[in-house]
Amino acid sequence: MVHGAVDGAEQVFEYDVQLSGWPDESVCERYPGMRVRSTDAQTALRRRVEGPEELNALLAEISTVGLTLTDVHRVASVDDAEPEARRGVYEVRVLGELGEPLLRYLRCAHYPVQRQTLVRLTLAAGELHRFLQACVECGAGLERVRRVGAPVLMGAR
């Protein structure tokens, strides 16, 4: 018996997939359970922070100028001495394309994030590759894939 396998059951996983374009009709027909939506353009801001207080200050600055926060995550940094340290480079994404005066005020490295298509779907373990290949073949460029949630067993006896 294969490690992790269950007789009569198939593991399925939920995935978030970011594409640079909309999947064509054939992909949508082949995967009718997927949910597809589009995002607006965003600006990614990056700043090194030395601890939670500095991160809170950055988030407060963003809130004070009325920007809509869409994502916050720590970017892996090779010069961090301790892997569990709270200091590091954080990326904060906000809605819209920011102008130079606001970018100077926020004192962050930055880059624009173009509109993207977000897909959430549930697939059997071996089906993800076929889905991604179909997206690439139809011109909906692949940006990022992330598995979300725990696996679910379908068809268990």
PEFENQUI-V403017 format. One record per residue. N is the residue number from 0. NEAR is the number of other ideal C-beta (glycine too) atoms within 10 Angstrom. Layout:
n:N near:NEAR
n:N near:NEAR
This chain:
n:0 near:6
n:1 near:5
n:2 near:4
n:3 near:8
n:4 near:9
n:5 near:13
n:6 near:7
n:7 near:9
n:8 near:13
n:9 near:16
n:10 near:16
n:11 near:17
n:12 near:17
n:13 near:15
n:14 near:20
n:15 near:14
n:16 near:24
n:17 near:15
n:18 near:24
n:19 near:14
n:20 near:16
n:21 near:16
n:22 near:21
n:23 near:14
n:24 near:9
n:25 near:11
n:26 near:19
n:27 near:14
n:28 near:8
n:29 near:12
n:30 near:19
n:31 near:7
n:32 near:8
n:33 near:17
n:34 near:9
n:35 near:17
n:36 near:9
n:37 near:11
n:38 near:15
n:39 near:13
n:40 near:12
n:41 near:21
n:42 near:22
n:43 near:17
n:44 near:23
n:45 near:13
n:46 near:18
n:47 near:14
n:48 near:17
n:49 near:11
n:50 near:11
n:51 near:10
n:52 near:10
n:53 near:15
n:54 near:19
n:55 near:11
n:56 near:12
n:57 near:19
n:58 near:14
n:59 near:10
n:60 near:17
n:61 near:18
n:62 near:11
n:63 near:9
n:64 near:12
n:65 near:7
n:66 near:19
n:67 near:12
n:68 near:12
n:69 near:16
n:70 near:11
n:71 near:14
n:72 near:9
n:73 near:15
n:74 near:11
n:75 near:9
n:76 near:13
n:77 near:4
n:78 near:7
n:79 near:14
n:80 near:6
n:81 near:8
n:82 near:8
n:83 near:5
n:84 near:12
n:85 near:14
n:86 near:17
n:87 near:18
n:88 near:15
n:89 near:20
n:90 near:18
n:91 near:23
n:92 near:17
n:93 near:22
n:94 near:15
n:95 near:14
n:96 near:13
n:97 near:19
n:98 near:9
n:99 near:7
n:100 near:8
n:101 near:14
n:102 near:14
n:103 near:9
n:104 near:12
n:105 near:19
n:106 near:10
n:107 near:20
n:108 near:12
n:109 near:18
n:110 near:10
n:111 near:11
n:112 near:20
n:113 near:11
n:114 near:11
n:115 near:20
n:116 near:19
n:117 near:15
n:118 near:23
n:119 near:14
n:120 near:19
n:121 near:17
n:122 near:21
n:123 near:13
n:124 near:12
n:125 near:9
n:126 near:16
n:127 near:16
n:128 near:10
n:129 near:13
n:130 near:20
n:131 near:17
n:132 near:11
n:133 near:16
n:134 near:24
n:135 near:12
n:136 near:11
n:137 near:17
n:138 near:12
n:139 near:21
n:140 near:13
n:141 near:14
n:142 near:15
n:143 near:10
n:144 near:15
n:145 near:9
n:146 near:12
n:147 near:10
n:148 near:10
n:149 near:8
n:150 near:13
n:151 near:13
n:152 near:11
n:153 near:12
n:154 near:10
n:155 near:10
n:156 near:6
